[in-house]
Amino acid sequence: MLDNIFVMFILALLPVIWLVIALCIFKIQAHIASVGAFIVAAIEALIIWQMPLINVAQASLEGFAMALWPIVIVIIAAVFTYNLTVYTGAMDIIKKMITSVSVDSRILVLLIGWCFGGFLEGMAGFGVAIAIPASMLYALGFNPIVAILACLIANGCPTMFGSIGIPTTTLASVTGLDSTFLAFVQTIQTAPLLFISPFLMVMLVGKGFKALKGVIPFVLVASLSFIIPEIIAARFIGADLPVIIASVCSLICSFAYATLRKNAIVPEEYKMNIVKDEKSISLKDALVAWSPFILIFIFLLVTSKLVPFINEPLSSIKTSLLIYQGDGGTPYTFTWINTPGVLILIAGIIGGFIQKCKLKDLFKVMIDTIKQMSKTICTMLGVLACAKIMGYSGMISDISTFFVSVLGTLFPLASALIGALGTFVTGSGTSSEVLFGNVQLEAARAIGVNEYWLVAANSLGTSAGKMLAPQSIAIGCAACGLQGKDGEILGKIAKYAFGYVIIMALIVYFGQGIINLL
């Protein structure tokens, strides 16, 4: 019996095995590998799981639909907004503001890597939160390897809420769970890692525990002013804004605290040689530079469930369509206005006009963004279609059956590791949620663990997987001119990632009772 379960497990896992081999051994690009996984899943569904051809086609179409709306629209809108601020020069003003308060490398790594990096992850994701902070730190004089490692550590924990919460909202969509409560559970699980990450970043920059001397209060401010707002935002707003609100709060509190200790003596070993521009930035210039992000924050907030008289009418503008008509199929809903991608796009365009960007330049940036993200779009289409076929055909169920049969009640110890594997392979928290979200759900039901707790554990695992993902490391290396050093970076970040996985396993296994208190 167990032999048969194992055989079906291996067969069901073949699309994922293909991804691992294609990405890690053959070094095939992610968009091509993802299409390959989709083809493998489709062939297996037809031949082994005896799924009718029409159902395979419908499952694929539903996957394409979910990829395009709302995921791809968010990706395009978020990266377009960021690219626009670079094009108009607003990003230079933002950088200057952040680096104006200190020459202490320990302070700067948190302001740039932790606070601003978290904000970029919440806004755009997809490597932006590694590339930009790492390049900024490198430009300020940081060792490029240290800059990349610090940003990889910082970027891990916000991954579940990256790109306006797309990984979490997608996970809620594929599992049928409530996204707001799921987001709240995720923040509870990830809080210990959010707490220790800033300490690890400072120790990395300062080469050991000694680096914490004199800056522990600042690190605590950066850490706690991130954790508390994130938990509150997830609980009362949902999955869209937790990291954006948390990073903004952390940036404001950390910036204010750094300003208060601006005249503090900085030990020579931590002092950066920064040439400061004496020209001050006016309030008007600052508001103009930040205007797209301020508008996004406002639009997402006022259209959230906190403002029901706006949220409900906008949310009612939708279309429901039964795409997959086989067993288990449910109508897929397209929300046309009150969806993050549309709101971000509107805010980005208005922000561009505020920054005196001409209409033809807006079109140019948009076209360049679509070209830039074309491979990512293809990856999302392949992964979502693959996941839908795996789910409807019964592959996900067979994977879950194997894990439960072998691990039983110990399955929670492996939950985060499974999520990490998905992100390591695909480089995307969203892809990991799609691939393994239902595995966690079915395992929870089989062993009697709360569904939200175990499904959230998949997101927890994406934090470690994001650190190790070849794509993340390659982005960091490219940003700091270290092409070819990927292996060295991977070896150095691995100890942090595996340490996180161990902590995650303990949190998920021993913290199961916490869900009853929420």
Secondary structure as UniProt FT lines:
FT   HELIX           2..20
FT   HELIX           21..25
FT   HELIX           30..47
FT   HELIX           53..66
FT   HELIX           67..72
FT   HELIX           73..88
FT   HELIX           90..98
FT   TURN            99..100
FT   HELIX           105..108
FT   HELIX           109..116
FT   HELIX           117..123
FT   TURN            126..127
FT   HELIX           128..139
FT   TURN            140..141
FT   HELIX           144..156
FT   HELIX           157..161
FT   HELIX           162..175
FT   HELIX           179..206
FT   HELIX           209..212
FT   TURN            213..215
FT   HELIX           216..236
FT   HELIX           242..260
FT   TURN            261..263
FT   HELIX           268..270
FT   HELIX           283..302
FT   TURN            305..306
FT   HELIX           308..315
FT   STRAND          318..321
FT   TURN            327..328
FT   STRAND          332..335
FT   HELIX           340..354
FT   TURN            355..356
FT   HELIX           359..372
FT   HELIX           374..393
FT   HELIX           395..407
FT   HELIX           408..410
FT   HELIX           412..426
FT   HELIX           429..447
FT   HELIX           451..468
FT   HELIX           470..479
FT   TURN            480..481
FT   TURN            483..484
FT   HELIX           486..510
FT   HELIX           512..517
//
